[in-house]
Amino acid sequence: MKPYLREHVPSGIDDIPEATAYEAGYLVTKNAGWRNVKPVVDQARCVGCLQCYLHCPEGVIYKDHGKVSIDYDFCKGCGICRKICKLGAICMEPEKG
């Protein structure tokens, strides 16, 4: 695992990449379907502070038109993004199977 941001520390909000925080090649296996809950972003409440992006251990959060989106193919459903979001813009919803 080689996080992009450990070698390329952004100096401002515009320096944060629009893709995941990890270099290509690390996340190659899609979620196997064992996730019970998934994070859902309330786009109306999200201000694009990107704290969830910086704290996501899987690097599945990315910028999308000034807000955040989540790559559910690789999200493990850990909930760290929800816990770090001060505005409550992320909630955990049951996975529908």
DALINTA-V183049 format. One record per helix or strand. SS is the DSSP state (2 for helix, 1 for strand). FROM is the first residue (numbers start at 1). LEN is the number of residues. If there is no record, write none. Layout:
# DALINTA-V183049
SS/FROM/LEN
SS/FROM/LEN
This chain:
# DALINTA-V183049
1/3/1
2/4/4
2/13/3
1/22/1
1/37/5
2/51/5
1/61/4
1/67/4
2/80/5
1/90/5
